[in-house]
């Protein structure tokens, strides 16, 4: 990633986070990671969850991405809603950790997908350009890349949203990313 791309990602991330939550104050946590002030309550209330989320964000930000952790549902205008975890490089992103079988992967992807979609529908100002929403899965399983791609492609079969599926394969220590469009193309080829 070039310095110019990094600067643009930082600007897009802040712009989207501020548009979604205009009354929020953003606190710098560490290099390339910011958090809504109200989200920091989780750091003390649920320290294990916070550490897991930060470690997952580091997987992405260590490659130059810029992350803004969003407020949690109970700190939002609509406290019973579950919102996605962050904005990453100007795109809404939900983070999930998956241990286990392919069925679990599919269920967690669907949950993350719906959370991202719900924030777009509920909070994006009318004057803000249309956005996609993405899902990041930290996969702690021995599922192979092709099986994972096929499963997620199947979950996207009748969905037309823009965004990406990002997966960190813990067993391989590799990060892969595919746009939803690329994954839907797999289904059309069959």
C-alpha positions in Angstrom: 0.0 0.0 0.0 1.4 3.4 -1.0 1.4 6.3 1.4 -1.2 8.0 -0.8 -3.5 4.9 -0.6 -3.0 4.9 3.2 -3.9 8.6 3.5 -7.1 8.0 1.4 -8.1 5.0 3.5 -7.7 7.1 6.6 -9.8 9.9 5.2 -12.5 7.6 4.0 -12.6 5.7 7.3 -13.0 8.8 9.4 -15.5 10.3 7.0 -17.8 7.3 7.1 -17.5 6.7 10.8 -18.3 10.4 11.5 -21.2 10.3 9.1 -22.7 7.2 10.7 -22.1 8.5 14.3 -21.8 12.4 14.1 -22.0 12.9 17.8 -19.3 10.4 18.7 -15.7 11.3 19.8 -13.0 9.2 18.2 -10.0 8.1 20.4 -6.7 7.0 18.9 -5.8 3.5 20.3 -2.7 2.6 18.4 -1.2 2.9 14.9 -4.1 2.8 12.3 -6.8 2.0 15.0 -9.3 4.4 16.4 -12.4 3.7 18.6 -15.6 5.5 19.5 -15.2 6.8 23.0 -18.4 5.0 24.0 -17.0 1.7 22.6 -14.1 1.9 25.1 -16.5 0.9 27.9 -16.2 -2.6 26.5 -12.5 -2.5 27.1 -13.2 -2.5 30.8 -16.5 -4.3 30.9 -15.4 -7.2 28.6 -11.6 -7.1 28.4 -11.3 -10.5 26.8 -13.7 -9.5 24.0 -11.9 -6.2 23.5 -8.5 -7.9 23.3 -9.8 -10.4 20.7 -11.3 -7.6 18.6 -8.1 -5.5 18.8 -6.0 -8.6 17.8 -8.2 -9.1 14.8 -8.0 -5.5 13.8 -4.2 -5.7 14.0 -4.3 -8.5 11.4 -5.8 -5.9 9.0 -4.1 -2.7 10.1 -0.6 -4.3 10.1 -1.0 -4.3 6.3 -1.8 -0.6 6.2 -5.6 -0.6 6.6 -7.2 2.0 8.9 -9.9 0.9 11.4 -12.5 2.8 13.4 -14.3 0.7 16.0 -17.9 1.9 16.0 -20.1 2.3 19.1 -21.8 -0.9 20.3 -25.6 -1.2 20.1 -26.3 -0.2 23.7 -24.4 3.1 23.1 -26.3 4.0 20.0 -29.5 5.8 19.2 -31.2 2.4 18.7 -29.8 0.4 21.7 -31.4 -3.0 20.8 -29.8 -3.2 17.4 -26.6 -5.1 16.8 -24.3 -3.0 14.6 -21.1 -4.1 12.9 -17.7 -3.7 14.6 -15.9 -1.1 12.6 -15.2 0.9 9.5 -12.2 -0.3 7.6 -10.7 1.7 4.8 -14.0 3.5 4.2 -16.2 0.3 4.3 -18.4 -1.0 7.1 -16.9 -4.3 8.5 -18.2 -6.9 10.8 -15.6 -9.2 12.5 -16.3 -12.8 13.4 -14.2 -15.6 14.8 -15.2 -19.0 13.5 -14.0 -22.3 15.0 -15.5 -25.4 13.6 -17.4 -26.7 10.6 -18.5 -25.2 7.3 -22.0 -24.8 8.6 -20.8 -22.5 11.4 -18.9 -20.5 8.9 -22.0 -20.0 6.8 -24.1 -19.0 9.9 -21.5 -16.5 11.1 -21.1 -15.0 7.7 -24.9 -14.5 7.4 -25.0 -12.8 10.8 -22.1 -10.5 10.0 -23.6 -9.7 6.6 -26.9 -8.7 8.1 -25.2 -6.5 10.8 -23.4 -4.6 8.1 -26.5 -4.2 6.0 -28.6 -3.0 8.9 -26.2 -0.2 9.7 -26.3 1.0 6.1 -30.0 1.0 6.1 -30.4 2.6 9.5 -27.7 5.3 9.8 -26.2 6.4 6.5 -27.1 10.1 5.8 -28.9 10.7 2.5 -26.2 12.9 1.2 -23.5 10.2 1.7 -22.4 8.1 -1.3 -23.7 4.5 -1.4 -21.4 2.1 0.5 -20.8 -1.6 0.6 -20.4 -3.6 3.7 -17.9 -6.4 4.3 -17.3 -9.3 6.7 -14.0 -10.4 8.1 -13.7 -13.9 9.5 -10.8 -15.0 11.6 -11.0 -18.7 10.7 -9.6 -21.1 13.4 -10.3 -24.3 11.6 -8.7 -26.6 9.0 -11.2 -25.6 6.2 -9.4 -25.1 3.0 -9.6 -21.9 0.8 -11.7 -23.4 -2.0 -14.2 -24.8 0.4 -14.5 -21.5 2.2 -14.9 -19.5 -1.0 -17.6 -21.9 -2.3 -19.5 -21.7 1.0 -19.5 -17.9 1.1 -20.4 -17.7 -2.7 -23.4 -19.9 -1.9 -24.4 -17.5 1.0 -24.3 -14.6 -1.5 -26.3 -16.3 -4.2 -29.4 -14.0 -4.1 -27.7 -10.9 -2.6 -26.6 -8.0 -4.7 -24.8 -5.8 -2.2 -21.3 -4.5 -2.8 -18.5 -5.4 -0.4 -15.9 -8.0 0.4 -15.3 -11.2 2.3 -12.0 -11.1 4.1 -10.7 -14.3 5.8 -7.7 -14.9 7.9 -6.9 -18.6 7.7 -5.2 -19.1 11.1 -3.8 -22.6 10.1 -2.1 -21.1 7.1 -1.4 -17.7 8.7 -2.7 -16.1 5.4 -5.2 -13.3 4.7 -7.4 -13.6 1.6 -10.0 -11.2 0.3 -12.6 -11.5 -2.4 -15.3 -9.0 -3.5 -18.9 -10.2 -3.2 -19.0 -9.8 -7.0 -16.1 -12.2 -7.5 -17.7 -14.8 -5.2 -21.1 -14.5 -6.8 -19.4 -15.2 -10.2 -18.4 -18.6 -8.8 -22.1 -19.6 -8.5 -22.8 -18.4 -12.0 -20.0 -20.6 -13.5 -21.6 -23.8 -12.1 
